[in-house]
Amino acid sequence: VHILFTYLLIINLGILLIARFKIWPEITIGSLLASSLIYLTWIFNHYSTALYTPTLAYVTALFAIYFGTSLLNFVFRHRDYKGVNIVLLYAIPIVYFCLNLTIITERQNIALFAFLIGLFYIVVSTLVRAGFAEVGELRKFSNAMLLIASPFIALAVGLHFEGSAVTMIWAAQAVIMVLVGSLLNSAPNRIAGLILTIIVGTRFVSFETKLAEG
């Protein structure tokens, strides 16, 4: 396990170094896909529960590298920036989460994992906005971090709680998302909050209907 993941870390650190000087998102996409395929091949052929901790640590290190690459691409987007980096920005946490579902299998552990990812992006968003509020592009990056965090937090709530508690917490989250989106003048965050509001409304109506039928 150490040899394989050390190799992957070295290769992807090279991608991170390239991102500092050149915006070549296609290389990052190719590396992400290749690394994911290598990881899955190793998981299905060699993984055992005894390797849980080092596997999670290595995959998290790889996630940190890809996150750093997407941040650098965003910071230096004035250098022939390509919109495909937006896709990478949102794809990286999704891939990280899905890959770890191969080793994190219990419902409550998945909920905790989703919550921690969401919390990470909220903290990053706050730090970026606090430290670089005058940089317009980084403000957009901060908004994107909040947008990424929202579904992970909602997923964590849905997995950890049950019944009306999920509906109430989602409703509170939807209100917060809409308010934050309005305060930050971020249409995507407002829209995400409205989408969650619709989901909450649908869930509430469905729940009330079941109670009436019961």
N, C-alpha and C positions, 0 to 999 in steps of 0.2 A: 504493500500500500504506500509506503513512504517513497519508494523509487518512482512509482507512477505519478503520484501527485506532486512530487518535487519537480518532475519533468514538466508537468502541466503548469505549475506555478512559474517556472523559469520562462517558458514559452509565452505565457500571458503577461508576464512582467515586461517582456519585449514589446508586446502590443501596447501596453500602457506607455512605454517610453516613446514609441512611434507617435502615439496620440498627442504627446507634448509638443511635437514639431509638425506633424501632418494630420489632417483630418481625413482619414481613410476608413470610414465606417464599414465598408465592405469587408475589410480585413477583420474587424472586430466581430462582425456577424459570422464570418466563416470560422473564426476561432471559437466563438461561443457554441456554434453547432457541432464542431469537431470535438470540443472538450466535453460537451454533453453526451455525445455518442460514445466516446471513450469511457466516460463515467458509467453510463448505463451498461455497457458491455462488461465492465469490471464488476459492477453491482450484481448482475445476474449470474456471473461465473465464479466470483471469488469472495463476495462479501459474507461476513458472519457478524452476529450481534456483538462479538468481542471487539470488533473494529468500529463500533458505533461512534465513539468519541473522536478518534482521529479522522474518521471519514467526514463527520460533521464539521470539524475544525478546518480541514483542507477545503471543503466545498465553500465554507464561509470565507476563507481567504481568497478563493477564486472570485467569489461574489464581490468582495471588497475591491479587487483589481478591476473588475468590469465596471463597478460603480465609479471608481476613480477615472476610468477611461471615458465614461459618459459625461462625467463632470468636466474633464479637460476639453472634450469636444464641444461642450456647451459654452465654457469660458472663452474658448478661442473660435467661436462660431463665425466671427467676422472673416476668418480665413477660408473663403470658399465653403462655408458651412453647407451641409447637405441635410435635407429634411429627414433622411433615413435615421439620423441620430435620435429623432423624437421616438421612432419605433423602438430603437435600442433602449432608450431611457425607460420605457414602460415594459419592454420584454424581459430585461435583466432580472428584476425581482420576481416576475412570474416564473421564469425558468428556474431560478434559485429555489423558489417555493416548491415547484412541481418535482424537481430532482430530489429534494429532501423527503418527499412523500414516500420514496422507496425505502427509507430507513425509519421515518417517523410515522408510525401507524396508528397509535392510540388516539382516539377522538380528542381528549383533553390536551394531549401533547401537541396535536396539530393546531388546536385553538391557541395554545400558548405561543407556538411558533409563528402563527399568522399575526398575533398581537405584537410580538417582538419586532417583526418586520415593519408593521405599521408604525410602531413607536419609534423605530430607527429613522424612518422617513420624516416623521413629525419633528424629531430632534434636529435632523439635518436641515430641514426647512427653517426652523427657528434660528439656528446658528447662522445660516446663510443670510437670512433677512436681517438679523441683528448686526452682523459684521460687514455686510456688503449692501446695505440698503440703498446706497447711492448708485449702484450699478444696475441699470435697467434690465439687462439680460439675466442677471443672477436673481433678480426679483421674480422673473418668469420661471426660472429654475426652482425657486423656493415654492412657488405656486404649484408647479408640477409635482414636487415632492409631497405636498399635502394631498393632491389628487390621487397619487399612488397609494398613500397611506389609507385612504378612506375605505376601499373595498377590503383590505386586509383586516382592518379593525371590525368592519361589519361581519366579515366571515368568522372572526374570532368570537364575536358575540353570538352569532348563530350556532356555532359549534359548542360553546361553553354553557349557554343558558337554554332554557326550554320555555315553551308556551308564551304567555303574555309578557314575560320578562323580556324576551327577544323583541317583541313589538314595541314595548315602551323604550327600551334602550336605543333601538334603531330610530325611533321617532325623535328622541333627543339628539342623536347623532345627525339626523337629517337637518334639524333646525340649526345646529352648530355649523354644519357644512354650508348651508345657505347664507348664514350670517357672516361666516369667515369669507366666503366667496364675494359677498357684497362689500365687506370692509377692505378686501384686497383688490377689489375691482377685477375679479377673475371669473369670467363667464363659465369656463369649464367646471370650476368648483361649485358654482351655483347650480349648474345643470346637473352635476352629480348628486347634489343634495336634493334636487327636485325629483330625480330618478328614484332615489332612496325613499322619498316621501310617497311616491306612487306605489313602490313595493310595500311600504308600511301600510298604506291604505288598502291595498289588495289583500294583504295578510289579515288585516283587522276585519274586513268584510267577510273573508273566508272563515275566520275564527268565530265571528258572531253567528254566521250561518250555521256552522256545525253545532254551536250551543243551542240555537233555536230548534234544529232538527233533533238534538238529543233530548 
